[in-house]
């Protein structure tokens, strides 16, 4: 039974804010990534033009806005901690990249979008390693770029 060409190559990268060419980097220690793409719909109730009193009205929906939210979690590493601490402390907008690291033939590419760090949680159990979980909210339109051919 065919199962399709499955991928394991999803990663979230943070931009460094440099101009004119911004660099995007992986977060050392991160091992769990999630992305939610949301289409926020509006709706209107439309009456039947020929028989508005006896024919049930229809609901017509339209796209009002789009949103992107991202989660990333894993182990806190000393290499990555400064970037996340600074982002949490200054509350600035930062560009992120949501990378599907596949070839163009396998529909690879990435979304780039401005985003805010909505939440950063640190945790530790007993003598274990420190973990982090971050929620990132889109702050503007996401743009898709196909993988290089």
Secondary structure, DSSP 8 states (H G I E B T S, - for coil): ---------EEEEEE---SSS--EEE-TTEEEEEEEEEEEEEEEEE--SS-TTTS--EEEEEEEEEEEEEEEEEE--HHHHHHHHHHHHH--EEEEEEEE-S-GGGT-EEEEEEEEEEEEEEE--TTS--EEEEEEEE-S--EEEE---
